[in-house]
């Protein structure tokens, strides 16, 4: 009797947690999708004029903005993160690894507003002095995001490198390969799916990040033409305008959310597929 | 002349004395078998011959191992050249998760061979030597992990032959294989010994009796007895050896 009660209530709690998520998704689509019907899907997604007061809701500049800062973050962050995880797993003494890995995971716990703040105080002035412009730019956002995705990529790729059987390394070394040849030609290919998944999850984190990007991106509504140009991302657009959006404008912000949702879904599904394909 | 000569070899893992004053010669173009109960140090000894024990931080080695009369335990030894000369086959087949072709061409590639035509020749030769060429010549692009265990073990031997070693170290190469595959790998070893010097560690006394020319019996880190295989199995000098080979112990 008591057992049944516990089971039932656990079931209830589990389903309510899931249904909340389902409802939120449903709500976003319900609020946002009418805009696509009203204005036409293509004119929203590929329209580059965003002037809510005149009723123009083209989100293309934000899509491009999100892609720019994300690609920038990956270009800067991925080599660093991979080099770091390869070093820690394959070459560093065990003691160092035991200290550094938790420290890196701790980095993931720092609130994003702190990263943004450091960006505003240090990075933005540096870019202003050395590269010109206001400093609030694609470059600043990419650098901040690159640092923020390090823990994600390092953590997961370290796990997948460590999961490569030692017998592969032994086999390679026993053939007279150097440690680096072993890593490059055997260990990395063996860990490829996990490493790729880590990069994709990092990409998801970069696209979804809002606060830190708002603080250093400048947020101008236009397609950036240079790394030092101001940029607004999909997430920033929602956060910046939600306070005063009503009617179609509000609908357009939810539509922005749907597009973002699509991006993240695609990334997470591909990460899942990659890790499962072992 | 011996291909390898172990002289007064001592080894410690931390405080544990794993190899105690081991002395033995290993003759060229012969199969030398090491037998003994688990934990007796026979695999450890084998891994001294290509310095794989270097990977273990707490390992300390004293003594000499002469390969062609040169001590390989000195610091200046070029490990890459040593391991190219002294190759190893492991207990569990460990093909890389790459294609069959990439597995066999791996060694020559890392040692600087870049020409596709030469690589293909080497791959064919090595696979022929382990009698896999006819079975696999049409599926060189397939993953090596799709092969049967026996084929995988043959493949790892082919991968080794492709770097043209002089000594083959085999660490229980048949323990993951069924009896028929074991027999076929043993036949392969007979063929290989004409060109190579082979040292095999085995749990399986019948295997040692069948394939080897000389056998060493190890117990608790000591080399109790080393002699021609026939003598070890029919007329051992030491009581301990006799107990082991007759199955009273171990």
Interface residues (C-beta under 8 A of the other chain):
Chain A: X165 X167 X168 X170 X171 X172 X173 X174 X175 X176 X177 X178 X181 X185 X186 X189 X190
Chain B: X50 X52 X55 X79 X80 X81 X82 X83 X84 X87 X88 X90 X92 X94 X95 X96 X97 X98 X106 X107 X109 X110 X111 X156 X159 X160 X163
